[in-house]
Amino acid sequence: MGLIDTGADITLIPEDWAEPMGIQIADCEIVDGGSAAGSSEFRLWKEPVYLTVLEREIELLPIFGGYPEILLGREDFLSHFEFHVDQVNHRFTLTPYS
């Protein structure tokens, strides 16, 4: 599970998930970035990881950081879907692009 974060450029995965995914955090590039909490260092993995959503395989080039949940970003995750928020009914829909 992850949170769709329209304020995130790319997907952020909790740092402690890297090793179970077969990624050594020491092999990641250290990059500076910003978040709602301020500036921070993140770890960039330059090999794609894949996520399957609505029967579609999505390629992500995520960063890893200290946030406790996956934050699904605009440029990698949401670029595959039309995203509609129905505020009145408290729901959202994802419609895959053709």
Backbone as a printed PyTorch tensor [residue, N CA C, xyz], in Angstrom:
tensor([[[  0.8380,  -1.1850,   0.0000],
         [  0.0000,   0.0000,   0.0000],
         [  0.8780,   1.2420,   0.0000]],

        [[  0.3470,   2.2700,  -0.5920],
         [  1.0510,   3.5290,  -0.6180],
         [  0.0600,   4.6750,  -0.6710]],

        [[  0.5600,   5.8490,  -0.4100],
         [ -0.2580,   7.0540,  -0.4590],
         [  0.0390,   7.8030,  -1.7500]],

        [[ -0.9900,   8.1880,  -2.4760],
         [ -0.7880,   9.0270,  -3.6440],
         [ -0.4830,  10.4250,  -3.1330]],

        [[  0.6700,  10.9480,  -3.5190],
         [  1.1270,  12.2440,  -3.0310],
         [  1.3100,  13.1790,  -4.2160]],

        [[  0.3160,  14.0180,  -4.4700],
         [  0.3940,  14.9270,  -5.6080],
         [  1.4710,  15.9930,  -5.4150]],

        [[  2.0070,  16.1120,  -4.2260],
         [  3.0930,  17.0480,  -3.9620],
         [  4.4710,  16.4350,  -4.1430]],

        [[  4.5250,  15.1230,  -4.3760],
         [  5.8040,  14.4290,  -4.5600],
         [  6.1100,  14.2940,  -6.0500]],

        [[  7.2840,  14.7360,  -6.4630],
         [  7.6660,  14.5860,  -7.8670],
         [  7.8050,  13.1160,  -8.2340]],

        [[  8.5340,  12.3600,  -7.4070],
         [  8.7470,  10.9320,  -7.6630],
         [  8.3970,  10.1400,  -6.4120]],

        [[  8.3480,   8.8420,  -6.5760],
         [  7.9560,   7.9520,  -5.4910],
         [  9.0580,   7.8330,  -4.4420]],

        [[  8.6340,   7.8770,  -3.1890],
         [  9.5170,   7.7130,  -2.0400],
         [  9.1390,   6.4210,  -1.3320]],

        [[ 10.1190,   5.5820,  -1.0780],
         [  9.9180,   4.3110,  -0.3780],
         [ 10.6850,   4.3730,   0.9310]],

        [[ 10.0930,   3.8830,   2.0280],
         [ 10.8330,   3.8890,   3.2970],
         [ 12.1830,   3.1860,   3.1550]],

        [[ 13.2010,   3.7770,   3.7480],
         [ 14.5660,   3.2570,   3.6240],
         [ 14.6870,   1.8080,   4.0910]],

        [[ 13.9470,   1.4240,   5.1180],
         [ 14.0720,   0.0510,   5.6260],
         [ 13.4210,  -0.9830,   4.7090]],

        [[ 12.7990,  -0.5610,   3.6350],
         [ 12.2490,  -1.4910,   2.6370],
         [ 13.2990,  -1.8840,   1.6000]],

        [[ 14.3960,  -1.1410,   1.4950],
         [ 15.3850,  -1.3760,   0.4440],
         [ 15.9450,  -2.7990,   0.5010]],

        [[ 16.4250,  -3.2060,   1.6470],
         [ 17.0540,  -4.5240,   1.7410],
         [ 16.0900,  -5.6630,   1.3850]],

        [[ 14.8450,  -5.6830,   1.8940],
         [ 13.9260,  -6.7470,   1.4650],
         [ 13.6360,  -6.7330,  -0.0460]],

        [[ 13.8500,  -5.5790,  -0.6890],
         [ 13.6670,  -5.4790,  -2.1380],
         [ 14.9280,  -5.8900,  -2.8950]],

        [[ 15.9830,  -6.2760,  -2.1650],
         [ 17.2340,  -6.6770,  -2.7940],
         [ 18.1420,  -5.5040,  -3.1320]],

        [[ 17.9070,  -4.3540,  -2.5120],
         [ 18.6790,  -3.1420,  -2.7870],
         [ 19.5270,  -2.8070,  -1.5670]],

        [[ 20.8140,  -2.6250,  -1.7990],
         [ 21.7150,  -2.2240,  -0.7270],
         [ 21.7210,  -0.6950,  -0.6570]],

        [[ 21.2850,  -0.1560,   0.4580],
         [ 21.1860,   1.2950,   0.6060],
         [ 22.5530,   1.9550,   0.4020]],

        [[ 23.6350,   1.2520,   0.7540],
         [ 24.9910,   1.7950,   0.5760],
         [ 25.3360,   1.9650,  -0.9030]],

        [[ 24.6440,   1.2570,  -1.7870],
         [ 24.8890,   1.3640,  -3.2210],
         [ 24.0690,   2.4720,  -3.8730]],

        [[ 23.2190,   3.1220,  -3.1110],
         [ 22.3790,   4.2000,  -3.6380],
         [ 23.1320,   5.5280,  -3.5970]],

        [[ 22.8170,   6.3900,  -4.5420],
         [ 23.4010,   7.7270,  -4.5750],
         [ 22.6830,   8.6200,  -3.5640]],

        [[ 23.4320,   9.3990,  -2.8110],
         [ 22.8440,  10.3440,  -1.8660],
         [ 22.4580,  11.6020,  -2.6380]],

        [[ 21.1850,  11.9930,  -2.4980],
         [ 20.6920,  13.1990,  -3.1670],
         [ 19.9760,  14.0700,  -2.1460]],

        [[ 20.0580,  15.3780,  -2.3570],
         [ 19.3250,  16.3160,  -1.5110],
         [ 17.9510,  16.5310,  -2.1150]],

        [[ 16.9750,  16.6890,  -1.2510],
         [ 15.6220,  16.9460,  -1.7190],
         [ 14.8350,  17.6850,  -0.6720]],

        [[ 13.6770,  18.0930,  -1.0800],
         [ 12.8130,  18.8160,  -0.1620],
         [ 11.5110,  18.0740,   0.0370]],

        [[ 10.8930,  18.3180,   1.1560],
         [  9.5880,  17.7500,   1.4640],
         [  8.8230,  18.7740,   2.2870]],

        [[  7.6090,  18.4420,   2.6370],
         [  6.8170,  19.3410,   3.4730],
         [  7.5120,  19.5910,   4.8130]],

        [[  8.3390,  18.6470,   5.2350],
         [  9.0540,  18.7680,   6.5060],
         [ 10.3500,  19.5720,   6.3760]],

        [[ 10.7310,  19.9290,   5.1410],
         [ 11.9630,  20.6800,   4.9250],
         [ 12.9500,  19.9050,   4.0690]],

        [[ 14.1910,  20.3400,   4.0590],
         [ 15.2300,  19.6860,   3.2660],
         [ 15.6870,  18.4090,   3.9380]],

        [[ 16.1110,  17.4620,   3.1040],
         [ 16.5550,  16.1910,   3.6390],
         [ 17.4410,  15.4940,   2.6160]],

        [[ 18.1610,  14.4790,   3.0660],
         [ 18.9280,  13.6180,   2.1680],
         [ 18.1160,  12.3670,   1.9000]],

        [[ 18.1580,  11.9370,   0.6440],
         [ 17.4850,  10.7110,   0.2360],
         [ 18.4910,   9.8250,  -0.4680]],

        [[ 18.1150,   8.5950,  -0.7040],
         [ 18.9640,   7.6340,  -1.4080],
         [ 18.2820,   7.2900,  -2.7230]],

        [[ 18.9820,   7.5030,  -3.8330],
         [ 18.4490,   7.2530,  -5.1620],
         [ 18.9890,   5.9450,  -5.6970]],

        [[ 18.0930,   5.0470,  -6.0730],
         [ 18.4570,   3.7850,  -6.7140],
         [ 18.2580,   3.9840,  -8.2080]],

        [[ 19.2960,   3.7600,  -9.0040],
         [ 19.2390,   4.0940, -10.4260],
         [ 18.7410,   2.9560, -11.3090]],

        [[ 18.3700,   1.8510, -10.7220],
         [ 17.7820,   0.7380, -11.4790],
         [ 16.2740,   0.7840, -11.2750]],

        [[ 15.4920,   0.4620, -12.2980],
         [ 14.0380,   0.5080, -12.1090],
         [ 13.5370,  -0.5790, -11.1680]],

        [[ 12.4730,  -0.2500, -10.4680],
         [ 11.6990,  -1.2360,  -9.7160],
         [ 10.2960,  -1.2030, -10.3280]],

        [[  9.5780,  -2.2920, -10.1730],
         [  8.2890,  -2.4130, -10.8430],
         [  7.1770,  -2.6230,  -9.8390]],

        [[  6.0550,  -2.0090, -10.1420],
         [  4.8690,  -2.0560,  -9.3040],
         [  3.7130,  -2.4240, -10.2240]],

        [[  2.8470,  -3.3340,  -9.7870],
         [  1.6800,  -3.6860, -10.5820],
         [  0.4420,  -3.0860,  -9.9310]],

        [[ -0.2710,  -2.2590, -10.7040],
         [ -1.4890,  -1.5980, -10.2410],
         [ -2.5150,  -1.7110, -11.3630]],

        [[ -3.7130,  -2.1560, -11.0210],
         [ -4.7880,  -2.2880, -12.0060],
         [ -4.3120,  -3.0670, -13.2330]],

        [[ -3.5950,  -4.1490, -12.9710],
         [ -3.0870,  -5.0610, -13.9990],
         [ -2.0880,  -4.4100, -14.9480]],

        [[ -1.4860,  -3.3090, -14.5320],
         [ -0.4490,  -2.6400, -15.3120],
         [  0.8550,  -2.6570, -14.5430]],

        [[  1.9250,  -2.9790, -15.2470],
         [  3.2430,  -2.9120, -14.6290],
         [  3.7980,  -1.5020, -14.8380]],

        [[  4.1750,  -0.8730, -13.7510],
         [  4.6660,   0.5000, -13.7710],
         [  6.1290,   0.5030, -13.3550]],

        [[  6.9400,   1.1750, -14.1300],
         [  8.3610,   1.3010, -13.8110],
         [  8.5730,   2.5470, -12.9680]],

        [[  9.2600,   2.3740, -11.8560],
         [  9.5830,   3.4780, -10.9620],
         [ 11.0890,   3.5610, -10.7870]],

        [[ 11.6060,   4.7680, -10.6160],
         [ 12.9840,   5.0020, -10.1900],
         [ 12.8830,   5.7370,  -8.8650]],

        [[ 12.6250,   5.0040,  -7.7900],
         [ 12.2970,   5.6450,  -6.5200],
         [ 13.5110,   6.1690,  -5.7750]],

        [[ 13.1810,   7.0110,  -4.8010],
         [ 14.1640,   7.3860,  -3.8020],
         [ 13.7560,   6.7090,  -2.5020]],

        [[ 14.7210,   6.5160,  -1.6390],
         [ 14.4750,   5.9170,  -0.3380],
         [ 14.7570,   6.9570,   0.7310]],

        [[ 13.9200,   6.9770,   1.7560],
         [ 14.1020,   7.9510,   2.8160],
         [ 13.4300,   7.5180,   4.0970]],

        [[ 13.4320,   8.4130,   5.0630],
         [ 12.9730,   8.1040,   6.3990],
         [ 11.4760,   8.1850,   6.6280]],

        [[ 10.6820,   8.3810,   5.5980],
         [  9.2370,   8.4440,   5.7820],
         [  8.6950,   7.0330,   6.0040]],

        [[  7.6920,   6.8310,   6.8830],
         [  7.2400,   5.4790,   7.2300],
         [  6.3300,   4.8070,   6.2000]],

        [[  5.8700,   5.5310,   5.1790],
         [  4.9710,   4.9470,   4.1900],
         [  5.4690,   5.2590,   2.7900]],

        [[  5.0170,   4.4580,   1.8180],
         [  5.3260,   4.7370,   0.4210],
         [  4.5100,   5.9490,  -0.0140]],

        [[  5.1790,   6.9020,  -0.6460],
         [  4.5190,   8.0640,  -1.2250],
         [  4.6470,   7.9390,  -2.7410]],

        [[  3.5290,   7.7370,  -3.4170],
         [  3.5160,   7.5440,  -4.8630],
         [  3.4880,   8.9030,  -5.5540]],

        [[  4.5010,   9.1830,  -6.3690],
         [  4.6950,  10.5060,  -6.9460],
         [  4.0280,  10.7410,  -8.2890]],

        [[  4.0490,  12.0040,  -8.6980],
         [  3.3950,  12.4300,  -9.9410],
         [  4.1180,  11.9490, -11.1890]],

        [[  5.4280,  12.1830, -11.2500],
         [  6.1530,  11.9530, -12.5000],
         [  6.3050,  10.4830, -12.8580]],

        [[  6.3560,   9.6110, -11.8730],
         [  6.5070,   8.1910, -12.2010],
         [  5.1850,   7.4380, -12.0500]],

        [[  4.5350,   7.5110, -10.9120],
         [  3.3060,   6.7560, -10.6970],
         [  2.1040,   7.3760, -11.4090]],

        [[  1.7940,   8.6290, -11.0830],
         [  0.5780,   9.2340, -11.6180],
         [  0.6370,   9.5080, -13.1150]],

        [[  1.8040,   9.4660, -13.7140],
         [  1.8820,   9.6830, -15.1630],
         [  1.2340,   8.5380, -15.9470]],

        [[  0.8780,   7.4640, -15.2710],
         [  0.2400,   6.3170, -15.9150],
         [ -1.2810,   6.3270, -15.7880]],

        [[ -1.8210,   7.2770, -15.0230],
         [ -3.2510,   7.2600, -14.7200],
         [ -3.8730,   8.6470, -14.7940]],

        [[ -5.1450,   8.6610, -15.1540],
         [ -5.9520,   9.8450, -14.9100],
         [ -6.4170,   9.7130, -13.4710]],

        [[ -6.2160,  10.7410, -12.6850],
         [ -6.4890,  10.7090, -11.2510],
         [ -7.6240,  11.6800, -10.9760]],

        [[ -8.7060,  11.1840, -10.4320],
         [ -9.8750,  12.0130, -10.1560],
         [-10.2220,  11.9260,  -8.6730]],

        [[-10.3810,  13.0710,  -8.0420],
         [-10.7650,  13.1290,  -6.6300],
         [-12.2110,  13.5690,  -6.5380]],

        [[-13.0190,  12.7640,  -5.8510],
         [-14.4140,  13.0800,  -5.5780],
         [-14.4940,  13.4670,  -4.1020]],

        [[-14.2690,  14.7390,  -3.8300],
         [-14.1990,  15.2170,  -2.4510],
         [-15.5150,  15.0120,  -1.7110]],

        [[-16.6440,  15.2490,  -2.3760],
         [-17.9480,  15.1360,  -1.7250],
         [-18.1870,  13.7230,  -1.2010]],

        [[-17.8130,  12.7210,  -1.9930],
         [-18.0500,  11.3260,  -1.6090],
         [-16.8320,  10.6580,  -0.9740]],

        [[-15.7660,  11.4230,  -0.7640],
         [-14.5510,  10.9270,  -0.0870],
         [-13.9560,   9.7030,  -0.7730]],

        [[-13.7350,   9.8320,  -2.0590],
         [-13.1010,   8.7310,  -2.8030],
         [-12.3250,   9.2970,  -3.9900]],

        [[-11.5310,   8.4410,  -4.5760],
         [-10.7940,   8.8200,  -5.7730],
         [-10.8330,   7.6550,  -6.7580]],

        [[-10.5370,   7.9460,  -8.0160],
         [-10.4550,   6.9010,  -9.0230],
         [ -9.1470,   7.0700,  -9.7990]],

        [[ -8.6040,   5.9440, -10.2210],
         [ -7.4530,   5.9000, -11.1170],
         [ -7.9160,   5.2260, -12.3960]],

        [[ -7.7590,   5.8960, -13.5180],
         [ -8.1030,   5.3050, -14.8030],
         [ -6.8330,   5.2270, -15.6170]],

        [[ -6.3960,   3.9990, -15.9880],
         [ -5.1570,   3.8890, -16.7530],
         [ -5.2630,   4.5930, -18.1010]],

        [[ -4.1810,   5.2730, -18.5010],
         [ -4.1140,   5.8150, -19.8490],
         [ -3.9320,   4.6640, -20.8100]],

        [[ -4.4400,   4.8130, -22.0020],
         [ -4.3390,   3.7550, -23.0320],
         [ -2.9150,   3.5500, -23.4650]]])
